Amino acid sequence: MPTTLTVESLQAHVGHEVAVSDWIVIDQDRINRFADVTGDDQWIHVDVVRARESRWESTIAHGFLTLSLVAPLVRETVSVAGSSMAVNYGLNRVRFVTPVRAGERVRGRFAVSSVTGVGGGGGVQVIWAVTIELEGSERPAAVAEWIVRYGDASPSSRSPS
C-alpha cells in the first residue's frame, strides 16, 4: 500500500523521507528491452559474453534505465490525494553513482525537498530527493532531484491563453 499524502500536507514533509519502495530485480531481459526501445545497444548492456571480461564481470543496466524506474517506484510507494494528475517537470543533479549489474536489485527512497505553489491552477511543484539504492552496496545506484507538478487536469483549470 502506498503512503498517502495530500497536496496540503506535502509542505509538512519537507526534509523528511516519506516512502521506500520494494526491491525490484534488474534482469537481463529488462536491460535488453530497454536497449531495444532506446536503440542504446552498447555491448556492456547487451553482450553477456563480452561483458564477463569487463571490470564489472557482467552486463550493466543503462543509467537511464535506472533513472526511468523513478516514476513507477514512486507510484508504488506514494499517493498524493487532492490532485488529479502528476506531471514530470524535470530533473536536477542526476548522478549515476554505482553501476547496476544484471540480476541485482534496486529500490527507491523518496524524501520531499521542497514544495512551492504553481500559479494559475492551484497546483504545487514538489522536488523529490530520490535515491535508488543498490542491494548490498554502501553506495546508491543513482541519486536525483525529481521535479513533479501536482494539480487538476480538468479543462476548466487551464489558464487562458
PyRosetta script that sets phi, psi and omega in degrees:
from pyrosetta import init, pose_from_sequence

init()
pose = pose_from_sequence("MPTTLTVESLQAHVGHEVAVSDWIVIDQDRINRFADVTGDDQWIHVDVVRARESRWESTIAHGFLTLSLVAPLVRETVSVAGSSMAVNYGLNRVRFVTPVRAGERVRGRFAVSSVTGVGGGGGVQVIWAVTIELEGSERPAAVAEWIVRYGDASPSSRSPS")
pose.set_psi(1, 130.6)
pose.set_omega(1, 177.9)
pose.set_phi(2, -71.6)
pose.set_psi(2, 153.3)
pose.set_omega(2, 170.6)
pose.set_phi(3, -70.9)
pose.set_psi(3, 128.4)
pose.set_omega(3, -179.9)
pose.set_phi(4, -101.4)
pose.set_psi(4, 122.9)
pose.set_omega(4, 174.3)
pose.set_phi(5, -115.2)
pose.set_psi(5, 163.3)
pose.set_omega(5, 172.7)
pose.set_phi(6, -111.9)
pose.set_psi(6, 159.2)
pose.set_omega(6, 176.4)
pose.set_phi(7, -54.1)
pose.set_psi(7, -41.1)
pose.set_omega(7, -178.3)
pose.set_phi(8, -68.7)
pose.set_psi(8, -30.8)
pose.set_omega(8, -175.9)
pose.set_phi(9, -88.2)
pose.set_psi(9, -9.6)
pose.set_omega(9, -177.0)
pose.set_phi(10, -56.7)
pose.set_psi(10, -41.8)
pose.set_omega(10, -178.1)
pose.set_phi(11, -56.9)
pose.set_psi(11, -36.9)
pose.set_omega(11, -179.1)
pose.set_phi(12, -68.0)
pose.set_psi(12, -15.3)
pose.set_omega(12, -177.9)
pose.set_phi(13, -99.0)
pose.set_psi(13, 1.9)
pose.set_omega(13, 180.0)
pose.set_phi(14, -58.3)
pose.set_psi(14, 130.5)
pose.set_omega(14, -179.7)
pose.set_phi(15, 86.9)
pose.set_psi(15, 3.4)
pose.set_omega(15, -176.7)
pose.set_phi(16, -124.2)
pose.set_psi(16, 143.1)
pose.set_omega(16, 171.4)
pose.set_phi(17, -71.6)
pose.set_psi(17, 134.7)
pose.set_omega(17, -178.6)
pose.set_phi(18, -114.6)
pose.set_psi(18, -16.8)
pose.set_omega(18, -176.9)
pose.set_phi(19, -162.1)
pose.set_psi(19, 151.9)
pose.set_omega(19, 173.9)
pose.set_phi(20, -133.4)
pose.set_psi(20, 128.5)
pose.set_omega(20, -178.2)
pose.set_phi(21, -79.2)
pose.set_psi(21, 172.1)
pose.set_omega(21, 170.1)
pose.set_phi(22, -74.2)
pose.set_psi(22, 162.6)
pose.set_omega(22, 175.5)
pose.set_phi(23, -74.4)
pose.set_psi(23, 143.3)
pose.set_omega(23, 172.2)
pose.set_phi(24, -130.1)
pose.set_psi(24, 146.8)
pose.set_omega(24, -180.0)
pose.set_phi(25, -86.7)
pose.set_psi(25, 133.5)
pose.set_omega(25, 173.2)
pose.set_phi(26, -101.0)
pose.set_psi(26, 89.7)
pose.set_omega(26, -176.6)
pose.set_phi(27, -90.6)
pose.set_psi(27, 170.3)
pose.set_omega(27, -176.9)
pose.set_phi(28, -62.5)
pose.set_psi(28, -34.1)
pose.set_omega(28, 177.9)
pose.set_phi(29, -61.0)
pose.set_psi(29, -44.3)
pose.set_omega(29, 178.3)
pose.set_phi(30, -62.7)
pose.set_psi(30, -43.7)
pose.set_omega(30, 179.1)
pose.set_phi(31, -61.3)
pose.set_psi(31, -44.8)
pose.set_omega(31, 179.6)
pose.set_phi(32, -63.3)
pose.set_psi(32, -41.8)
pose.set_omega(32, 178.9)
pose.set_phi(33, -65.0)
pose.set_psi(33, -38.5)
pose.set_omega(33, 176.6)
pose.set_phi(34, -64.1)
pose.set_psi(34, -42.4)
pose.set_omega(34, 177.5)
pose.set_phi(35, -60.8)
pose.set_psi(35, -42.1)
pose.set_omega(35, 179.3)
pose.set_phi(36, -62.5)
pose.set_psi(36, -44.1)
pose.set_omega(36, -176.8)
pose.set_phi(37, -69.2)
pose.set_psi(37, -40.5)
pose.set_omega(37, -174.0)
pose.set_phi(38, -92.6)
pose.set_psi(38, -16.6)
pose.set_omega(38, -175.6)
pose.set_phi(39, 79.5)
pose.set_psi(39, 6.5)
pose.set_omega(39, 178.5)
pose.set_phi(40, -92.9)
pose.set_psi(40, 87.3)
pose.set_omega(40, -176.2)
pose.set_phi(41, -109.9)
pose.set_psi(41, 36.7)
pose.set_omega(41, 176.7)
pose.set_phi(42, -55.6)
pose.set_psi(42, 143.4)
pose.set_omega(42, -172.3)
pose.set_phi(43, -56.4)
pose.set_psi(43, -33.7)
pose.set_omega(43, -177.1)
pose.set_phi(44, -64.5)
pose.set_psi(44, -17.4)
pose.set_omega(44, 177.9)
pose.set_phi(45, -94.9)
pose.set_psi(45, -35.6)
pose.set_omega(45, -167.7)
pose.set_phi(46, -120.5)
pose.set_psi(46, -14.3)
pose.set_omega(46, -178.6)
pose.set_phi(47, -99.4)
pose.set_psi(47, 92.3)
pose.set_omega(47, -174.3)
pose.set_phi(48, -59.8)
pose.set_psi(48, -41.3)
pose.set_omega(48, -177.5)
pose.set_phi(49, -67.3)
pose.set_psi(49, -50.7)
pose.set_omega(49, -179.1)
pose.set_phi(50, -64.4)
pose.set_psi(50, -38.2)
pose.set_omega(50, -177.7)
pose.set_phi(51, -64.8)
pose.set_psi(51, -24.4)
pose.set_omega(51, 177.1)
pose.set_phi(52, -61.3)
pose.set_psi(52, -25.1)
pose.set_omega(52, -179.8)
pose.set_phi(53, -88.6)
pose.set_psi(53, -2.9)
pose.set_omega(53, -179.8)
pose.set_phi(54, -80.4)
pose.set_psi(54, 172.8)
pose.set_omega(54, 179.1)
pose.set_phi(55, -66.8)
pose.set_psi(55, -18.1)
pose.set_omega(55, 178.5)
pose.set_phi(56, -92.2)
pose.set_psi(56, -11.8)
pose.set_omega(56, 178.2)
pose.set_phi(57, 59.7)
pose.set_psi(57, 23.8)
pose.set_omega(57, -178.0)
pose.set_phi(58, -167.4)
pose.set_psi(58, 163.7)
pose.set_omega(58, 167.2)
pose.set_phi(59, -68.5)
pose.set_psi(59, 157.4)
pose.set_omega(59, 177.4)
pose.set_phi(60, -127.3)
pose.set_psi(60, 151.7)
pose.set_omega(60, 177.8)
pose.set_phi(61, -70.0)
pose.set_psi(61, 149.0)
pose.set_omega(61, 172.7)
pose.set_phi(62, -62.1)
pose.set_psi(62, 142.3)
pose.set_omega(62, 173.8)
pose.set_phi(63, -57.4)
pose.set_psi(63, -39.9)
pose.set_omega(63, -179.5)
pose.set_phi(64, -69.8)
pose.set_psi(64, -26.0)
pose.set_omega(64, 172.6)
pose.set_phi(65, -65.2)
pose.set_psi(65, -48.4)
pose.set_omega(65, 178.1)
pose.set_phi(66, -57.0)
pose.set_psi(66, -45.4)
pose.set_omega(66, 179.9)
pose.set_phi(67, -64.4)
pose.set_psi(67, -36.9)
pose.set_omega(67, -178.2)
pose.set_phi(68, -66.3)
pose.set_psi(68, -16.1)
pose.set_omega(68, 179.1)
pose.set_phi(69, -76.2)
pose.set_psi(69, -13.1)
pose.set_omega(69, -177.8)
pose.set_phi(70, -56.3)
pose.set_psi(70, -48.9)
pose.set_omega(70, -176.8)
pose.set_phi(71, -61.2)
pose.set_psi(71, -51.0)
pose.set_omega(71, 179.4)
pose.set_phi(72, -67.6)
pose.set_psi(72, -32.0)
pose.set_omega(72, 178.8)
pose.set_phi(73, -68.2)
pose.set_psi(73, -40.5)
pose.set_omega(73, 178.1)
pose.set_phi(74, -70.1)
pose.set_psi(74, -36.8)
pose.set_omega(74, 179.0)
pose.set_phi(75, -62.2)
pose.set_psi(75, -34.2)
pose.set_omega(75, 177.8)
pose.set_phi(76, -70.3)
pose.set_psi(76, -26.4)
pose.set_omega(76, -169.3)
pose.set_phi(77, -112.6)
pose.set_psi(77, -23.3)
pose.set_omega(77, -175.6)
pose.set_phi(78, -134.0)
pose.set_psi(78, 133.2)
pose.set_omega(78, 173.3)
pose.set_phi(79, -120.7)
pose.set_psi(79, 133.2)
pose.set_omega(79, 177.7)
pose.set_phi(80, -109.3)
pose.set_psi(80, 103.8)
pose.set_omega(80, 179.8)
pose.set_phi(81, -76.6)
pose.set_psi(81, 152.3)
pose.set_omega(81, 179.8)
pose.set_phi(82, 88.3)
pose.set_psi(82, 10.4)
pose.set_omega(82, 178.7)
pose.set_phi(83, -136.0)
pose.set_psi(83, 131.3)
pose.set_omega(83, -179.4)
pose.set_phi(84, -90.9)
pose.set_psi(84, -6.7)
pose.set_omega(84, 176.9)
pose.set_phi(85, -154.8)
pose.set_psi(85, 158.3)
pose.set_omega(85, 172.3)
pose.set_phi(86, -129.0)
pose.set_psi(86, 130.8)
pose.set_omega(86, -179.0)
pose.set_phi(87, -118.3)
pose.set_psi(87, 126.5)
pose.set_omega(87, 174.7)
pose.set_phi(88, -68.1)
pose.set_psi(88, 113.9)
pose.set_omega(88, -175.0)
pose.set_phi(89, -100.3)
pose.set_psi(89, -16.2)
pose.set_omega(89, 177.2)
pose.set_phi(90, 146.8)
pose.set_psi(90, -172.3)
pose.set_omega(90, -176.7)
pose.set_phi(91, -138.3)
pose.set_psi(91, 150.2)
pose.set_omega(91, 171.3)
pose.set_phi(92, -124.8)
pose.set_psi(92, 151.6)
pose.set_omega(92, 168.3)
pose.set_phi(93, 47.2)
pose.set_psi(93, 53.1)
pose.set_omega(93, 177.2)
pose.set_phi(94, -81.6)
pose.set_psi(94, 133.3)
pose.set_omega(94, 175.6)
pose.set_phi(95, -137.6)
pose.set_psi(95, 133.8)
pose.set_omega(95, 174.0)
pose.set_phi(96, -99.1)
pose.set_psi(96, 96.0)
pose.set_omega(96, -167.4)
pose.set_phi(97, -79.7)
pose.set_psi(97, -46.5)
pose.set_omega(97, -175.6)
pose.set_phi(98, -134.9)
pose.set_psi(98, 128.5)
pose.set_omega(98, 178.6)
pose.set_phi(99, -62.1)
pose.set_psi(99, 146.0)
pose.set_omega(99, 177.5)
pose.set_phi(100, -102.8)
pose.set_psi(100, 112.9)
pose.set_omega(100, 178.6)
pose.set_phi(101, -76.2)
pose.set_psi(101, 149.0)
pose.set_omega(101, 175.9)
pose.set_phi(102, -53.3)
pose.set_psi(102, 132.2)
pose.set_omega(102, 179.4)
pose.set_phi(103, 95.4)
pose.set_psi(103, -11.2)
pose.set_omega(103, 179.6)
pose.set_phi(104, -81.8)
pose.set_psi(104, 164.0)
pose.set_omega(104, -178.1)
pose.set_phi(105, -113.4)
pose.set_psi(105, 143.6)
pose.set_omega(105, 177.4)
pose.set_phi(106, -129.5)
pose.set_psi(106, 160.9)
pose.set_omega(106, 171.8)
pose.set_phi(107, -149.1)
pose.set_psi(107, 161.6)
pose.set_omega(107, -179.0)
pose.set_phi(108, -105.6)
pose.set_psi(108, 141.2)
pose.set_omega(108, 172.5)
pose.set_phi(109, -117.9)
pose.set_psi(109, 132.4)
pose.set_omega(109, -172.7)
pose.set_phi(110, -128.0)
pose.set_psi(110, 124.7)
pose.set_omega(110, 175.6)
pose.set_phi(111, -126.4)
pose.set_psi(111, 147.9)
pose.set_omega(111, 177.8)
pose.set_phi(112, -86.1)
pose.set_psi(112, 119.0)
pose.set_omega(112, 178.7)
pose.set_phi(113, -90.6)
pose.set_psi(113, -40.8)
pose.set_omega(113, 178.6)
pose.set_phi(114, -159.0)
pose.set_psi(114, 157.2)
pose.set_omega(114, 177.2)
pose.set_phi(115, -137.2)
pose.set_psi(115, 126.4)
pose.set_omega(115, 176.6)
pose.set_phi(116, -133.8)
pose.set_psi(116, 150.7)
pose.set_omega(116, 177.4)
pose.set_phi(117, -72.1)
pose.set_psi(117, 150.7)
pose.set_omega(117, 176.2)
pose.set_phi(118, -116.4)
pose.set_psi(118, 121.0)
pose.set_omega(118, -176.4)
pose.set_phi(119, -66.7)
pose.set_psi(119, 156.9)
pose.set_omega(119, 173.3)
pose.set_phi(120, 91.9)
pose.set_psi(120, -32.4)
pose.set_omega(120, -176.1)
pose.set_phi(121, -134.0)
pose.set_psi(121, 1.0)
pose.set_omega(121, 178.2)
pose.set_phi(122, 77.5)
pose.set_psi(122, 11.4)
pose.set_omega(122, 179.9)
pose.set_phi(123, -83.7)
pose.set_psi(123, -179.1)
pose.set_omega(123, 177.2)
pose.set_phi(124, -131.0)
pose.set_psi(124, 153.2)
pose.set_omega(124, 173.3)
pose.set_phi(125, -110.6)
pose.set_psi(125, 126.8)
pose.set_omega(125, -179.2)
pose.set_phi(126, -115.3)
pose.set_psi(126, 132.1)
pose.set_omega(126, 169.8)
pose.set_phi(127, -102.1)
pose.set_psi(127, 116.9)
pose.set_omega(127, 179.2)
pose.set_phi(128, -94.2)
pose.set_psi(128, 130.8)
pose.set_omega(128, 168.5)
pose.set_phi(129, -85.4)
pose.set_psi(129, 113.8)
pose.set_omega(129, -174.7)
pose.set_phi(130, -111.9)
pose.set_psi(130, 131.2)
pose.set_omega(130, 172.2)
pose.set_phi(131, -123.6)
pose.set_psi(131, 122.8)
pose.set_omega(131, 173.3)
pose.set_phi(132, -96.7)
pose.set_psi(132, 105.0)
pose.set_omega(132, -178.5)
pose.set_phi(133, -79.1)
pose.set_psi(133, 148.7)
pose.set_omega(133, 175.8)
pose.set_phi(134, -112.3)
pose.set_psi(134, 118.6)
pose.set_omega(134, -176.1)
pose.set_phi(135, -56.2)
pose.set_psi(135, 131.0)
pose.set_omega(135, 177.2)
pose.set_phi(136, 82.5)
pose.set_psi(136, 2.1)
pose.set_omega(136, -179.3)
pose.set_phi(137, -113.3)
pose.set_psi(137, 140.7)
pose.set_omega(137, 174.8)
pose.set_phi(138, -74.4)
pose.set_psi(138, -23.0)
pose.set_omega(138, -179.1)
pose.set_phi(139, -102.7)
pose.set_psi(139, 143.6)
pose.set_omega(139, 179.0)
pose.set_phi(140, -72.8)
pose.set_psi(140, 162.7)
pose.set_omega(140, 173.0)
pose.set_phi(141, -73.9)
pose.set_psi(141, -41.4)
pose.set_omega(141, -178.3)
pose.set_phi(142, -155.3)
pose.set_psi(142, 154.9)
pose.set_omega(142, 172.4)
pose.set_phi(143, -136.9)
pose.set_psi(143, 149.2)
pose.set_omega(143, 179.9)
pose.set_phi(144, -162.7)
pose.set_psi(144, 159.1)
pose.set_omega(144, 165.0)
pose.set_phi(145, -103.3)
pose.set_psi(145, 119.9)
pose.set_omega(145, -175.9)
pose.set_phi(146, -110.0)
pose.set_psi(146, 126.3)
pose.set_omega(146, -177.4)
pose.set_phi(147, -100.9)
pose.set_psi(147, 122.0)
pose.set_omega(147, -179.7)
pose.set_phi(148, -127.5)
pose.set_psi(148, 135.3)
pose.set_omega(148, 174.4)
pose.set_phi(149, -106.0)
pose.set_psi(149, 128.3)
pose.set_omega(149, 178.8)
pose.set_phi(150, -110.2)
pose.set_psi(150, 137.1)
pose.set_omega(150, 179.5)
pose.set_phi(151, -174.3)
pose.set_psi(151, -159.8)
pose.set_omega(151, -176.4)
pose.set_phi(152, -101.0)
pose.set_psi(152, 128.1)
pose.set_omega(152, -178.5)
pose.set_phi(153, -93.0)
pose.set_psi(153, 0.8)
pose.set_omega(153, -177.0)
pose.set_phi(154, -69.2)
pose.set_psi(154, 148.6)
pose.set_omega(154, -178.8)
pose.set_phi(155, -58.7)
pose.set_psi(155, -30.6)
pose.set_omega(155, -178.9)
pose.set_phi(156, -70.1)
pose.set_psi(156, -13.6)
pose.set_omega(156, -179.2)
pose.set_phi(157, -88.3)
pose.set_psi(157, -5.3)
pose.set_omega(157, -179.4)
pose.set_phi(158, -71.4)
pose.set_psi(158, 144.0)
pose.set_omega(158, 176.6)
pose.set_phi(159, -73.1)
pose.set_psi(159, 146.9)
pose.set_omega(159, 175.8)
pose.set_phi(160, -63.8)
pose.set_psi(160, 144.6)
pose.set_omega(160, -179.0)
pose.set_phi(161, -91.9)
pose.dump_pdb("model.pdb")
